Amino acid sequence: MHDMTAANLRSAFGGESQAHMRYLIWGEKAEKDGFPNVGRLFAAVAWAEQVHATNHFKTMKAVTGGFLVASGAEFGLGTTSENLEGAIRGENFEVDEMYPAYIATAQFQEEKQAVRSCQWAWEAEKTHAALYSRAKSSVDAGADPELGPIQVCAVCGYTVEGDIPDKCPVCNVGQDQFRTFA
C-alpha cells in the first residue's frame, strides 16, 4: 500500500475510533439530559463509526508497526445541543473535506480497497450529519426527536431511520446485514 494512502487510512481509523467513543459518551449525556432518542441515535452512529474504523483497519492488514496517528476530533462534554453541534461539525468535516481528499488520493494511487472503505464511510457520514441536524432542531425546541428504529448496515455503516431497506444503497448487502437500534 502506498504511504500516503496508508497514512490517510490511519488518520481515518483514528478519527472514526474517536467518534465511536465520543458518541457513546455524548449518548449517555443525552439520556441523562432527558433525550433518550438522541441517546439511541448517538449509540447507533457510534456503532456505524466502529464499522468504518474496522473497515479501514482491515484494509491496512499488510501495514504493520507503530505509527503516530493524527486525526481531528471534537472535544468537550456540553449540553445535548452543544454535543449535537459538535457531531454535526465532525460529520460535515468528513463529508466536505476529509473523505473526498482521501478518496482522491486512493484513486490516484490505484488503491481499490482503500477507495471502497473511504467511499462507504463518506456516504454513511452524509446520513449521520442529516440525522444529527434533525435531532438538534428538536432538542433546541426542547423536545426529544421522534425517531423510529435506526438501522445501521454492518458492512459499510450506512445509517437510516425507519424500515430496513431491501438492499443497502451504499454496499448492496441484504436486510440481514442491518443492526436495529430501537
Order of alpha helices (4+ residues) and beta strands (2+ residues): alpha-alpha-alpha-alpha-alpha-beta-beta-beta
